[in-house]
Amino acid sequence: MTGADAMVKCLELERVEYVFGYPGVAICPFYDSILKTEIRTVLVRTEQSAAHAANGYARISGRAGVAAVTSGPGATNLVTGIATAYMDSVPIVAITCNVITPLLGKDSFQEIDITGVTMPITKHNFIVRDVRQLADTIREAFFIAKTGRPGPVLIDIPKDVTAASCDYEPAQSPFDTRFAKRKASLHRIMKVCDIPDEKIDKLASLINASERPFIYAGGGVIISDACEELKALAEKAQIPVSTSLMGKSAFPNTHALSTGMIGMHGTKASNTAVDRCDLLLAIGTRFSDRVIGDPKRFAGRAKIVQIDVDPAEVNKNIAVVDSLVGSIKDALSRLVPLVEKRKASEWNAKIDEWKTEVPRSRKRSGKLSPKSIFEYVNGSVPPDTIITTEVGQHQMWTALFYRFEKPRTFLTSGGLGTMGFGTGAAIGAQFANPDKTVVHFAGDGSFRMNCNELATISHYGLPIIIVVFNNGALGNVRQWQTLFYEKRYSATTLDFAPDFVKLADAYGVAGVRVTSEAEFKKAFDAALASGKPAVIDAAIDKDEMVLPMIPPGKSVDRIMMDIDL
């Protein structure tokens, strides 16, 4: 069969349902072959959104997402989406097709060395010059993307390789034994370490001896499907739980032991607890600078133990007294039986007291408040609703105010902070779960970066509800300019087109502008009832702040709970 047919056959055996992408001449053989299968292609409106859609699909389904684009600018447009997946440990397989082999390295039309470009932002990447190696390379790519700490893998394939003929042999999982040496090498690289019993025993002893234990849970808990084990540990030992931004949905926000998000915009309870605890369990998290602030003072009174699948994360940003490197799910399931059952203590009571300390809610000019929007959405949608965001103030309000109760219900760009991420991610999430409600929260600045994907949403009839927090500004940057740049609002005012309601109408999507709580409730109810895509343009005040806030690089004692403008 042709190389393109072999590619498609490999995708079928990986149980790929959707390929998100944008065709071009170089990738024509692949898009021609995929017509012969039941795999659906999803035509996005820009290649970056293909990577974001594959990201959303992967994180919601727990399987690898696939993006396929053409050479040159098609491939380079994927780069931000690949970097986004890399920073957040998301398994996507990106397929690019390049110019024919004899033209490589000659500055040919739409040629780019995409493997060179993406080497620092992929878990691994390949260029396939021999059709006989194509099928095995695709199998390896999926194996690498999904094994151990997940991440993006890119395969670049010259057009003549996809058109050439080869003998195709079905593979033994995960790929053909003719490459036994390579397979063994990959297993060594990708192997998840076995955690020794003595490590588990030692951690159990530390927990049992601790008076003020605290958990800081990250996205790795969700990736490893360890949310139930985390909950069992917390409940048995009565350990309060905070989450990073990527860890939202790993532990129910409504649980009595939840303290909410930790870090720069985390709650007073989470940040004070990490400062006062005597034992900190950091589970599946990488100690982001947005969490730790001043590294010299982070959890300064605590013994810190880190549980992570990736040894490179241990002692990278914060020094720990011990680490358990391996499967988080395995570690927690073995740890829970060894931990003593406790009742709530003075420590729990003190944290409950801190949980009552919240920023003062303000009504500004009679406009909608972000908190009121989330309070209504919380009471209107089922617990398994999938929430996506862009990046900015609305992202932090979502993390602070939305009641995440179930795992794999939150999609946001954490590590890279990619504006323009959310609409593509919502598309991928809706394809992964067509029967679930998907609500996308966006800022007016971020939404401008990907609003062309309204065409994709409309074309496929995806019932995604988009709520745009419209303050006529790049709100997060404006907040920093207010606090740290003496209100010099340089290049952050967005008091110009487009009209989002008219834009939605142009794409065949229902759009409505709201300026009050009553109008928002009516519009949101109508969008839910319709079962069709909708855009709700919600006017909020440009001086709304995300609070609490710890200034960058500072410690918890500098937390700002209220600001007088």
C-alpha positions as CSV (number, residue, x, y, z in Angstrom):
1,M,0.0,0.0,0.0
2,T,1.0,3.6,-0.2
3,G,2.7,5.4,2.7
4,A,-0.4,7.5,3.2
5,D,-2.6,4.3,3.4
6,A,-0.2,2.9,5.9
7,M,-0.4,6.0,8.0
8,V,-4.2,5.9,8.1
9,K,-4.1,2.1,8.9
10,C,-1.9,2.9,11.9
11,L,-4.3,5.6,13.1
12,E,-7.2,3.1,12.8
13,L,-5.3,0.6,15.0
14,E,-4.7,3.4,17.6
15,R,-8.5,3.8,17.7
16,V,-8.2,7.4,16.5
17,E,-11.7,8.9,16.0
18,Y,-10.9,12.4,14.9
19,V,-8.0,14.2,13.1
20,F,-8.0,18.0,13.6
21,G,-6.3,19.8,10.9
22,Y,-6.0,21.9,7.7
23,P,-4.9,20.3,4.4
24,G,-2.4,21.6,1.8
25,V,-0.7,20.2,-1.2
26,A,2.1,18.5,0.7
27,I,-0.4,16.5,2.8
28,C,-2.9,15.8,0.1
29,P,-2.0,12.0,-0.1
30,F,-2.9,11.6,3.6
31,Y,-6.2,13.5,3.4
32,D,-7.0,11.5,0.3
33,S,-6.4,8.2,2.0
34,I,-8.3,9.1,5.2
35,L,-11.5,9.3,3.0
36,K,-11.4,5.5,2.9
37,T,-11.9,5.1,6.6
38,E,-14.4,6.0,9.4
39,I,-11.9,8.4,10.9
40,R,-13.5,11.9,10.8
41,T,-11.5,14.9,9.8
42,V,-12.3,18.2,11.6
43,L,-11.5,21.2,9.5
44,V,-10.4,24.0,11.8
45,R,-9.9,27.6,10.5
46,T,-6.3,27.9,11.5
47,E,-3.6,25.3,12.3
48,Q,-3.0,26.5,15.8
49,S,-6.5,25.6,16.7
50,A,-5.9,22.1,15.3
51,A,-3.3,21.6,18.1
52,H,-5.6,23.1,20.7
53,A,-8.5,20.9,19.6
54,A,-6.3,17.8,19.8
55,N,-5.2,19.0,23.2
56,G,-8.8,19.4,24.4
57,Y,-9.8,16.0,23.0
58,A,-6.8,14.3,24.7
59,R,-7.4,15.9,28.1
60,I,-11.1,15.1,28.2
61,S,-10.9,11.6,26.7
62,G,-7.6,10.5,28.3
63,R,-6.3,9.4,24.8
64,A,-3.9,10.9,22.4
65,G,-5.2,13.7,20.2
66,V,-4.1,14.0,16.6
67,A,-3.5,17.1,14.5
68,A,-2.5,16.9,10.8
69,V,-1.4,19.9,8.7
70,T,0.7,20.7,5.7
71,S,4.2,22.0,5.3
72,G,5.8,25.4,5.8
73,P,3.4,27.9,7.4
74,G,0.9,25.1,8.1
75,A,3.6,23.4,10.3
76,T,4.8,26.6,11.9
77,N,1.3,27.6,12.8
78,L,1.2,24.4,15.0
79,V,4.1,25.5,17.1
80,T,2.3,27.5,19.8
81,G,-0.2,24.7,20.2
82,I,2.5,22.1,20.5
83,A,4.3,24.2,23.1
84,T,1.1,24.6,25.0
85,A,0.7,20.8,25.1
86,Y,4.3,20.3,26.1
87,M,4.1,22.7,29.0
88,D,0.9,21.0,30.3
89,S,2.0,17.4,29.6
90,V,-0.7,16.6,27.1
91,P,-0.4,13.6,24.7
92,I,-0.9,14.8,21.1
93,V,0.6,13.4,17.9
94,A,1.2,16.2,15.4
95,I,1.6,15.1,11.7
96,T,3.2,17.4,9.3
97,C,3.9,16.6,5.6
98,N,6.9,18.3,4.0
99,V,8.2,18.9,0.5
100,I,9.5,15.9,-1.4
101,T,12.8,14.4,-0.2
102,P,15.0,15.7,-3.0
103,L,13.9,19.3,-2.2
104,L,14.7,19.1,1.5
105,G,17.3,21.6,2.6
106,K,17.0,23.7,-0.6
107,D,14.7,26.5,0.6
108,S,12.0,25.0,-1.5
109,F,8.5,26.5,-1.6
110,Q,6.7,26.0,1.7
111,E,9.7,24.0,3.1
112,I,10.6,24.3,6.8
113,D,12.7,22.2,9.1
114,I,9.9,21.7,11.5
115,T,11.7,18.9,13.5
116,G,14.4,21.5,14.2
117,V,11.9,24.1,15.1
118,T,10.0,21.9,17.5
119,M,12.8,19.9,19.1
120,P,12.7,21.9,22.4
121,I,8.9,21.7,22.7
122,T,8.2,18.1,21.9
123,K,8.7,15.0,23.9
124,H,10.2,13.5,20.8
125,N,10.0,14.2,17.0
126,F,10.8,12.4,13.8
127,I,11.4,13.0,10.1
128,V,10.6,9.9,8.0
129,R,12.7,9.6,4.8
130,D,12.0,5.9,4.1
131,V,8.4,4.7,3.6
132,R,9.4,1.3,5.1
133,Q,9.9,3.0,8.4
134,L,6.7,5.0,8.3
135,A,4.3,2.7,10.1
136,D,6.7,1.8,12.9
137,T,7.4,5.5,13.4
138,I,3.7,6.3,13.9
139,R,3.4,3.5,16.4
140,E,6.4,4.7,18.3
141,A,5.0,8.3,18.3
142,F,1.8,7.2,20.0
143,F,3.7,5.0,22.4
144,I,6.0,7.9,23.4
145,A,3.2,10.5,23.6
146,K,1.1,8.3,26.1
147,T,3.7,6.6,28.2
148,G,5.2,8.0,31.4
149,R,4.7,11.7,31.6
150,P,2.6,12.4,28.5
151,G,3.5,15.0,25.9
152,P,3.4,16.0,22.2
153,V,5.3,14.1,19.5
154,L,5.7,15.4,16.0
155,I,6.2,13.3,12.8
156,D,7.3,15.1,9.7
157,I,6.8,13.2,6.4
158,P,8.0,14.3,3.0
159,K,5.2,14.1,0.4
160,D,7.0,11.5,-1.8
161,V,7.2,9.2,1.3
162,T,3.4,9.3,1.6
163,A,3.0,8.5,-2.1
164,A,5.6,5.7,-2.2
165,S,4.6,2.0,-1.9
166,C,5.5,-0.4,0.8
167,D,4.6,-3.8,2.3
168,Y,2.5,-3.1,5.3
169,E,2.6,-5.6,8.2
170,P,0.2,-5.4,11.2
171,A,2.2,-4.7,14.3
172,Q,2.4,-6.5,17.6
173,S,1.7,-3.9,20.3
174,P,3.1,-1.4,20.7
175,F,5.1,-1.7,17.4
176,D,6.8,-4.2,15.2
177,T,9.3,-6.6,16.7
178,R,11.7,-6.1,13.8
179,F,12.7,-3.0,15.8
180,A,13.3,-4.9,19.0
181,K,16.4,-3.0,20.0
182,R,14.7,0.3,19.4
183,K,11.7,-0.9,21.4
184,A,13.8,-1.9,24.3
185,S,15.6,1.4,24.3
186,L,12.3,3.3,24.2
187,H,11.0,1.2,27.1
188,R,14.1,2.2,29.2
189,I,13.5,5.9,28.4
190,M,9.8,5.8,29.0
191,K,9.6,3.4,31.8
192,V,7.6,4.4,34.9
193,C,9.7,3.7,37.9
194,D,8.6,1.2,40.6
195,I,8.4,3.0,44.0
196,P,10.1,0.9,46.7
197,D,8.0,-0.2,49.7
198,E,10.3,1.6,52.1
199,K,9.6,4.9,50.4
200,I,5.8,4.4,50.9
201,D,6.3,3.3,54.5
202,K,8.5,6.4,55.2
203,L,5.9,8.7,53.8
204,A,3.1,7.1,55.8
205,S,5.1,7.5,59.0
206,L,5.7,11.2,58.2
207,I,1.9,11.7,57.7
208,N,1.0,9.8,60.8
209,A,3.5,11.9,62.9
210,S,2.5,15.2,61.3
211,E,0.2,17.7,63.2
212,R,-0.4,20.1,60.3
213,P,-0.3,18.1,57.0
214,F,-1.3,19.8,53.7
215,I,-1.7,18.6,50.1
216,Y,-0.7,20.6,47.1
217,A,-2.2,18.6,44.1
218,G,-1.4,19.3,40.4
219,G,-2.4,18.2,37.0
220,G,-0.5,15.0,37.3
221,V,-3.2,13.6,39.6
222,I,-5.7,14.0,36.8
223,I,-3.4,12.6,34.2
224,S,-2.7,9.5,36.2
225,D,-6.4,9.0,37.1
226,A,-5.6,9.2,40.8
227,C,-8.4,11.5,41.9
228,E,-10.2,8.9,43.9
229,E,-7.0,7.8,45.6
230,L,-6.3,11.4,46.5
231,K,-9.7,11.8,47.9
232,A,-9.4,8.6,49.9
233,L,-6.0,9.8,51.4
234,A,-7.4,13.2,52.3
235,E,-10.5,11.9,54.0
236,K,-8.8,9.1,55.9
237,A,-6.1,11.4,57.4
238,Q,-8.2,14.6,57.3
239,I,-5.6,16.4,55.2
240,P,-6.7,19.7,53.7
241,V,-6.2,19.9,49.9
242,S,-5.2,22.7,47.6
243,T,-4.8,22.5,43.9
244,S,-2.7,24.3,41.3
245,L,-4.5,25.8,38.3
246,M,-3.8,22.6,36.3
247,G,-5.0,20.6,39.2
248,K,-8.5,22.1,39.3
249,S,-11.0,19.2,39.2
250,A,-8.6,16.7,40.8
251,F,-10.4,17.3,44.1
252,P,-14.0,18.5,44.5
253,N,-14.1,22.3,45.2
254,T,-17.2,21.6,47.3
255,H,-15.5,19.1,49.6
256,A,-15.1,20.2,53.2
257,L,-11.3,19.5,53.0
258,S,-10.8,21.7,49.8
259,T,-9.1,25.0,50.4
260,G,-9.2,26.0,46.7
261,M,-6.5,27.1,44.4
262,I,-2.9,27.9,45.6
263,G,-0.5,30.5,44.4
264,M,-0.5,34.1,43.1
265,H,-4.3,34.2,42.8
266,G,-5.0,31.4,45.2
267,T,-7.2,31.6,48.2
268,K,-6.1,33.0,51.6
269,A,-6.7,29.6,53.1
270,S,-4.5,27.7,50.6
271,N,-1.6,30.1,50.8
272,T,-1.7,30.6,54.5
273,A,-1.9,26.8,55.1
274,V,1.1,26.1,52.9
275,D,3.0,28.7,54.9
276,R,2.0,27.2,58.3
277,C,2.0,23.4,57.6
278,D,4.6,21.1,59.0
279,L,4.3,18.5,56.1
280,L,3.6,19.4,52.5
281,L,2.7,16.6,50.1
282,A,3.2,17.9,46.5
283,I,1.5,15.5,44.2
284,G,1.8,15.6,40.5
285,T,2.9,19.2,40.4
286,R,6.0,21.1,39.3
287,F,6.2,24.0,41.8
288,S,5.5,26.7,39.2
289,D,6.8,30.2,39.9
290,R,3.2,31.4,39.9
291,V,2.6,29.1,42.9
292,I,5.7,29.4,45.0
293,G,6.4,33.2,44.8
294,D,9.5,33.6,46.8
295,P,11.2,30.2,46.7
296,K,13.2,30.9,49.9
297,R,10.1,31.3,51.9
298,F,7.7,28.8,50.3
299,A,6.5,26.3,52.9
300,G,9.4,27.3,55.1
301,R,8.1,25.5,58.2
302,A,7.4,22.2,56.4
303,K,9.0,19.0,55.4
304,I,8.2,18.7,51.7
305,V,7.7,15.4,49.9
306,Q,7.1,15.2,46.2
307,I,5.3,12.5,44.3
308,D,5.8,12.7,40.5
309,V,6.3,10.4,37.5
310,D,9.1,12.6,36.1
311,P,12.4,12.6,38.1
312,A,13.4,15.8,36.3
313,E,10.8,17.7,38.4
314,V,12.3,16.6,41.7
315,N,14.3,19.4,43.4
316,K,14.1,21.5,40.2
317,N,12.3,24.6,41.7
318,I,12.0,23.6,45.4
319,A,14.2,21.4,47.5
320,V,12.4,18.4,49.0
321,V,13.3,16.1,51.9
322,D,12.1,13.1,50.0
323,S,10.5,12.1,46.7
324,L,8.5,9.2,45.3
325,V,9.2,8.9,41.6
326,G,6.6,6.7,39.7
327,S,2.9,6.3,39.2
328,I,0.9,8.6,41.3
329,K,-2.1,6.3,41.3
330,D,0.1,3.4,42.4
331,A,1.8,5.5,45.1
332,L,-1.4,6.8,46.6
333,S,-3.3,3.4,46.5
334,R,-0.4,1.8,48.4
335,L,-0.1,4.7,50.8
336,V,-3.8,5.0,51.9
337,P,-3.9,1.6,53.9
338,L,-0.8,2.6,55.8
339,V,-2.1,6.0,57.0
340,E,-3.9,6.3,60.3
341,K,-7.5,7.3,60.3
342,R,-7.9,10.7,62.0
343,K,-10.7,13.0,63.1
344,A,-10.7,16.7,62.3
345,S,-8.2,18.5,64.4
346,E,-7.4,22.1,65.5
347,W,-5.4,22.4,62.3
348,N,-8.6,21.7,60.3
349,A,-10.5,24.2,62.4
350,K,-7.9,26.8,61.8
351,I,-8.1,26.3,58.0
352,D,-11.9,26.5,58.1
353,E,-11.4,29.9,59.8
354,W,-9.0,31.0,57.1
355,K,-11.5,29.9,54.4
356,T,-13.9,32.6,55.6
357,E,-11.4,35.3,54.7
358,V,-12.3,36.2,51.2
359,P,-11.9,39.5,49.2
360,R,-14.7,42.0,49.6
361,S,-17.2,41.7,46.7
362,R,-17.9,45.0,45.0
363,K,-20.7,46.1,42.6
364,R,-19.2,48.5,40.0
365,S,-21.4,50.9,38.2
366,G,-24.4,48.5,38.3
367,K,-22.6,46.2,35.9
368,L,-22.3,42.5,35.9
369,S,-19.8,41.1,38.4
370,P,-17.8,38.1,37.4
371,K,-18.7,36.3,40.7
372,S,-22.4,36.6,40.0
373,I,-22.0,35.1,36.6
374,F,-20.3,32.0,38.0
375,E,-22.7,31.7,40.9
376,Y,-25.5,31.4,38.3
377,V,-23.7,29.0,36.0
378,N,-22.8,26.8,39.1
379,G,-26.5,26.4,39.8
380,S,-27.5,25.9,36.2
381,V,-25.3,23.2,34.7
382,P,-24.7,19.5,35.7
383,P,-21.5,18.6,37.6
384,D,-20.0,16.9,34.5
385,T,-20.1,20.1,32.4
386,I,-16.8,20.7,30.7
387,I,-15.4,24.2,31.3
388,T,-12.8,25.7,29.0
389,T,-11.1,29.1,29.3
390,E,-8.7,31.4,27.5
391,V,-6.0,33.1,29.5
392,G,-6.4,36.2,31.7
393,Q,-8.6,37.5,34.4
394,H,-11.6,35.4,33.4
395,Q,-9.4,32.3,33.7
396,M,-8.5,33.2,37.3
397,W,-12.2,34.0,38.1
398,T,-13.1,30.6,36.7
399,A,-10.6,28.8,38.9
400,L,-11.7,30.8,42.0
401,F,-15.5,30.8,41.6
402,Y,-16.6,27.7,39.5
403,R,-17.4,24.6,41.5
404,F,-15.4,21.9,39.9
405,E,-16.6,18.5,41.2
406,K,-15.5,15.9,38.7
407,P,-12.1,15.1,37.1
408,R,-11.4,16.0,33.5
409,T,-13.9,18.9,33.4
410,F,-11.5,21.8,33.1
411,L,-9.4,22.8,30.2
412,T,-7.1,25.8,30.4
413,S,-3.5,26.7,29.3
414,G,-1.4,26.7,32.4
415,G,2.3,26.5,31.7
416,L,2.5,28.5,28.5
417,G,-0.5,30.8,29.2
418,T,-1.7,30.7,25.6
419,M,-4.3,33.3,24.7
420,G,-6.4,31.8,21.9
421,F,-6.3,28.3,23.4
422,G,-9.8,27.9,24.7
423,T,-12.1,27.9,21.7
424,G,-10.1,25.2,19.9
425,A,-9.9,23.2,23.2
426,A,-13.7,23.5,23.5
427,I,-14.1,22.1,20.0
428,G,-11.9,19.1,20.9
429,A,-13.7,18.6,24.2
430,Q,-17.1,18.6,22.5
431,F,-16.0,16.0,19.9
432,A,-14.6,13.9,22.8
433,N,-17.9,14.1,24.7
434,P,-20.8,15.1,22.3
435,D,-23.4,14.5,25.0
436,K,-21.9,16.8,27.6
437,T,-22.4,20.5,28.1
438,V,-19.4,22.6,27.1
439,V,-19.1,26.1,28.4
440,H,-16.2,28.3,27.3
441,F,-15.3,31.4,29.3
442,A,-13.2,34.0,27.4
443,G,-12.0,37.5,27.8
444,D,-12.6,40.0,24.9
445,G,-8.9,40.2,24.3
446,S,-8.3,36.4,24.1
447,F,-11.5,35.8,22.1
448,R,-10.3,38.1,19.3
449,M,-7.4,35.8,18.8
450,N,-9.5,32.7,17.8
451,C,-13.0,34.0,17.0
452,N,-12.6,32.6,13.4
453,E,-13.3,29.2,15.0
454,L,-16.9,30.2,15.3
455,A,-17.0,29.0,11.7
456,T,-15.9,25.5,12.9
457,I,-18.4,25.5,15.7
458,S,-21.2,26.5,13.4
459,H,-20.2,24.1,10.6
460,Y,-20.2,21.1,12.9
461,G,-23.2,22.2,14.9
462,L,-21.3,22.1,18.2
463,P,-23.5,23.4,21.1
464,I,-20.7,25.2,22.8
465,I,-21.8,28.2,24.9
466,I,-19.2,31.0,24.9
467,V,-19.4,33.6,27.6
468,V,-17.2,36.6,26.8
469,F,-16.2,38.8,29.8
470,N,-16.1,42.0,27.9
471,N,-14.3,44.9,29.8
472,G,-12.9,46.6,26.7
473,A,-9.4,45.9,27.9
474,L,-6.6,43.4,28.2
475,G,-7.8,43.0,31.8
476,N,-5.0,41.1,33.4
477,V,-2.3,43.3,31.9
478,R,-4.4,46.4,32.9
479,Q,-4.5,45.0,36.5
480,W,-0.7,44.8,36.6
481,Q,-0.5,48.3,35.1
482,T,-2.8,49.6,37.9
483,L,-0.9,47.9,40.7
484,F,2.7,48.1,39.5
485,Y,2.9,50.8,36.8
486,E,1.1,53.7,38.4
487,K,-2.0,53.3,36.1
488,R,-0.1,53.9,32.9
489,Y,-2.4,52.0,30.5
490,S,-0.1,51.4,27.6
491,A,-1.7,49.4,24.7
492,T,-4.3,47.6,26.9
493,T,-7.5,49.5,26.0
494,L,-9.7,47.6,23.5
495,D,-12.4,50.2,22.9
496,F,-12.9,49.3,19.2
497,A,-14.5,46.7,17.0
498,P,-15.6,43.9,16.6
499,D,-19.2,43.7,17.8
500,F,-19.2,40.1,19.1
501,V,-23.0,39.8,18.6
502,K,-22.8,40.8,14.9
503,L,-19.7,38.6,14.5
504,A,-21.6,35.6,15.9
505,D,-24.5,36.3,13.6
506,A,-22.1,36.4,10.6
507,Y,-21.0,32.8,11.4
508,G,-24.6,31.6,12.0
509,V,-24.3,31.5,15.8
510,A,-26.8,33.0,18.2
511,G,-25.3,36.1,19.9
512,V,-26.7,38.3,22.6
513,R,-25.3,41.2,24.6
514,V,-26.0,41.4,28.4
515,T,-25.3,44.1,30.9
516,S,-27.2,42.9,34.0
517,E,-27.6,39.8,36.1
518,A,-31.2,39.4,34.9
519,E,-30.2,39.6,31.3
520,F,-27.4,37.1,31.8
521,K,-29.6,34.6,33.4
522,K,-32.1,34.9,30.6
523,A,-29.5,34.5,27.9
524,F,-27.7,31.6,29.6
525,D,-30.9,29.7,30.1
526,A,-31.9,30.2,26.5
527,A,-28.5,29.0,25.3
528,L,-28.7,25.9,27.5
529,A,-32.2,25.1,26.3
530,S,-31.4,25.6,22.6
531,G,-28.8,22.9,22.3
532,K,-27.1,25.1,19.7
533,P,-23.9,27.2,19.8
534,A,-24.2,30.6,21.4
535,V,-22.1,33.7,22.2
536,I,-23.0,35.8,25.3
537,D,-21.2,39.1,25.3
538,A,-21.2,40.0,29.0
539,A,-20.3,43.6,29.8
540,I,-18.2,44.0,33.0
541,D,-16.3,46.9,34.4
542,K,-12.7,47.3,33.2
543,D,-11.5,47.9,36.7
544,E,-12.7,44.5,38.0
545,M,-9.7,42.9,39.8
546,V,-8.7,39.3,40.4
547,L,-8.2,38.9,44.1
548,P,-6.6,37.6,46.2
549,M,-3.2,38.4,44.7
550,I,0.3,37.9,45.8
551,P,2.7,40.2,44.0
552,P,5.2,38.3,41.7
553,G,8.2,36.9,43.6
554,K,6.7,37.7,47.0
555,S,5.6,35.5,49.9
556,V,2.2,34.8,51.4
557,D,2.5,37.6,53.9
558,R,2.2,40.1,51.1
559,I,-1.2,38.7,49.9
560,M,-3.6,41.5,48.8
561,M,-7.3,40.9,49.7
562,D,-8.7,44.2,48.8
563,I,-7.6,47.2,46.7
564,D,-8.9,50.8,46.8
565,L,-8.6,52.3,43.3
